[in-house]
Amino acid sequence: MPKKHRQKNSAPSVRQVEYHPPSPETITQFARKVCLGLGETVDKRYNTAETPHGLAAFLRVVASICAGKLNKPNQPVLDSDDKP
């Protein structure tokens, strides 16, 4: 029996997705809502001015790191339509 050969694509695979972190405003709004909810249900100290500011700063760093890692070469694309 002859062996079946897969045809290889001669064109290199091009990454068509570039990940970006949410805008600073979006992250700040999210942090405020989280801290407001925690302040109402867990502890009033979450409603201080410093807490949402610190959480937003932390989330901006994490979002930036995640976007950078996902944009590195040879990383899988999230939510790809190319499902087996």
VOTOR-805908 format. One record per atom (N, C-alpha, C): x, z, y; residue in one letter. Coordinates in pm, whole numbers, padded with zeros to 5 digits, always signed. Atoms other than C-alpha are relative to their C-alpha. Layout:
BEGIN
XZYA ...
***
This chain:
BEGIN
+00083+00000-00118M +00000+00000+00000M +00087+00000+00124M -00079+00000-00124P +00131-00082+00346P -00030+00126+00082P +00016-00118-00085K +00186+00206+00582K -00066-00042+00131K +00063+00027-00129K -00030+00223+00891K +00090+00056+00109K -00082-00042-00114H +00162+00241+01215H -00090+00019+00120H +00073-00023-00125R +00019+00392+01527R +00070-00074+00112R -00059+00067-00116Q +00068+00188+01838Q +00030+00105+00105Q -00040-00093-00104K +00256+00378+02101K -00030-00062+00135K +00022+00044-00137N +00159+00353+02462N +00136-00022+00065N -00128+00024-00064S +00444+00193+02649S +00005+00063+00138S +00003-00063-00133A +00331+00339+02981A +00011+00151-00016A -00011-00145+00009P +00434+00699+03040P -00131+00065+00043P +00121-00073-00033S +00157+00954+03058S +00010+00051+00143S +00000-00042-00139V +00065+01021+03419V -00098+00115+00017V +00086-00115-00025R -00072+01356+03518R -00094-00036+00114R +00098+00040-00101Q -00394+01286+03707Q -00065+00121+00067Q +00060-00121-00053V -00476+01647+03791V +00109+00081+00069V -00090-00092-00069E -00309+01868+04048E -00081+00122+00037E +00071-00123-00024Y -00413+02229+04068Y +00042+00061+00134Y -00023-00067-00127H -00446+02410+04401H -00069+00136-00005H +00067-00129-00004P -00519+02777+04458P -00119-00007+00097P +00109-00004-00097P -00841+02865+04640P +00055+00024+00141P -00045-00019-00139S -00818+02871+05020S +00015+00150+00028S -00015-00141-00036P -00702+03197+05180P -00133+00063+00043P +00130-00053-00043E -01048+03235+05334E -00089+00033-00120E +00080-00024+00121T -01216+03205+04993T +00048+00125-00072T -00056-00118+00067I -00982+03463+04843I -00033+00127+00079I +00031-00116-00084T -01037+03699+05138T -00146+00041-00015T +00143-00030+00018Q -01416+03672+05107Q -00025+00063-00137Q +00016-00054+00135F -01393+03735+04732F +00048+00144-00005F -00057-00136+00001A -01171+04042+04783A -00092+00097+00073A +00093-00087-00074R -01413+04183+05043R -00122+00033-00084R +00119-00024+00082K -01710+04140+04810K +00031+00092-00118K -00039-00086+00112V -01524+04298+04518V +00015+00144+00048V -00023-00135-00050C -01415+04596+04727C -00130+00064+00049C +00130-00054-00042L -01763+04635+04876L -00078+00050-00121L +00069-00040+00122G -01913+04645+04528G +00061+00123-00063G -00067-00118+00057L -01652+04890+04403L -00023+00122+00087L +00024-00111-00091G -01703+05104+04713G -00138+00060-00017G +00138-00047+00019E -02076+05127+04644E -00022+00062-00137E +00026-00045+00136T -02048+05192+04271T +00106+00094-00058T -00108-00077+00062V -01710+05352+04198V +00054+00108+00093V -00065-00094-00091D -01539+05510+04496D -00001-00059+00141D +00009+00047-00139K -01587+05484+04875K +00135-00044+00056K -00133+00037-00051R -01211+05448+04921R +00028-00150-00014R -00017+00145+00010Y -01243+05082+04814Y -00050-00072+00125Y +00055+00061-00121N -01426+05017+05144N +00089+00017+00121N -00091-00011-00114T -01125+05096+05363T +00049-00139+00039T -00047+00130-00048A -00979+04812+05572A +00122-00050-00078A -00124+00040+00068E -00650+04814+05381E -00024-00054-00141E +00020+00036+00141T -00793+04776+05031T -00034-00147-00020T +00027+00143+00018P -00956+04430+05061P +00116-00088+00046P -00115+00076-00050H -00656+04311+05262H +00110-00005-00106H -00103-00005+00104G -00414+04424+04990G -00040-00078-00124G +00047+00076+00116L -00628+04282+04711L +00006-00150+00026L -00005+00143-00035A -00655+03947+04891A +00144-00051-00003A -00141+00041+00001A -00278+03933+04939A +00050-00015-00144A -00039+00006+00141F -00223+04007+04570F -00060-00122-00068F +00067+00115+00063L -00479+03745+04460L +00057-00133+00048L -00063+00125-00051R -00319+03480+04686R +00131-00028-00073R -00127+00017+00072V +00017+03540+04518V -00027-00045-00144V +00032+00035+00139V -00134+03526+04167V -00053-00143-00009V +00057+00136+00001A -00334+03210+04248A +00108-00105+00024A -00109+00094-00028S -00025+03040+04389S +00092-00016-00121S -00085+00005+00120I +00184+03129+04083I -00070-00079-00111I +00074+00071+00106C -00088+03005+03846C -00006-00150+00028C +00006+00143-00034A -00128+02674+04031A +00137-00064-00021A -00134+00054+00020G +00248+02624+04031G +00034-00018-00146G -00028+00010+00144K +00274+02693+03659K -00080-00114-00063K +00084+00105+00058L -00017+02460+03576L +00045-00140+00043L -00046+00130-00048N +00142+02180+03781N +00137-00040-00053N -00130+00035+00058K +00472+02192+03593K -00018-00110-00104K +00008+00106+00102P +00548+01894+03368P -00024+00059-00139P +00029-00034+00139N +00429+01912+03006N -00098+00116-00018N +00104-00101+00012Q +00154+02164+03081Q -00131-00070-00033Q +00128+00063+00031P -00186+02088+02930P -00094+00003+00120P +00098+00006-00106V -00462+01985+03167V -00121+00084-00040V +00118-00082+00029L -00745+02237+03187L -00126-00082+00017L +00129+00068-00007D -01102+02116+03133D +00013-00151-00010D -00023+00142+00018S -00983+01780+03013S -00117-00066-00071S +00103+00076+00069D -01233+01514+02910D +00052-00061-00129D -00064+00058+00118D -00987+01401+02642D -00003+00100-00115D +00012-00097+00109K -01119+01630+02371K -00004-00072-00133K -00004+00068+00130P -01053+01546+02006P -00135-00008-00068P 
***
